[in-house]
Amino acid sequence: MKTNSATRERNQAVTKGKSDAATEVSKVSIAVVGVFAAIVGLWSLACIVGGIMSSGGVTELLSSWFQAVTGG
């Protein structure tokens, strides 16, 4: 005599809160690049403002820059 055993299969969709390590590294890399770009931008702005203040104005800064570039 054959014995039939009932098997029960479960189909469940499981979502876990884990994220891929590469994704997290990518997020951190983008944040670091963004912060570095902001620092460089602020530094360049500070240099331009300092140059304007030390030369006496925007027109004087531009004329001095043009003379330095052209050698005149």
N, C-alpha and C positions, 0 to 999 in steps of 0.2 A: 504494500500500500504506500502510496506517495503522500508525503507530508508537504503541504503548502504553507510556507511561512510568508506572512504579509510583511512587506518592506515599505517603509514610509520615507519618502524623499522630501527634503525641505529645500525650498528655493527661497532664499532670502537675499535681499540687496542690503549690503552692509556698507555704510560710509563711515569712515573714520576721520578724525580731525588731524591726521598726519599729513604733512606736506613733504614734497620731495626736497632733498638736501640741495640739489642744484638750483631749485627755485629760490630757496632762501639765500643762497650765495649770490644769485643774480640780483635779488632785491637789495642786498647789502651793497653790492658793487655799484648799482645804479645810485643808491643814496650817497655813497662816498664820492662818486664822480660829480654828482649834483652839488654837494657841499664844497668840493674843491673848486668847481666852476664859479660858485658864488663868492668864494674867498678871492679868487683871481680877479673877478669882476670888481669887487669892492676895492682891492688893492690898486687896480688900474685907474679907477675913478679917483682914489685918493692921490695918486701920482699926478693925474691931470689937473686936479684942483690945486695941488701944491705948485705945479709948474705955472699955472695961471697966476697964482698969488705971488710967486717969486719974480715973475717976469714983468708984472705990472698990468696985466690984462690979456684978453684973448687975442687981440690983434698983435700985440708985442710977442706973445708966445708963438703965434703962427708965423710971423715974419722971422723970428729967430730960428724956428724949426726949418723953415724953407732955406734960410742961409746955411744952416748946418748940413742939410741934405745936399744942396747943390754946391757947396764949397765956396759960396760967395761972401 
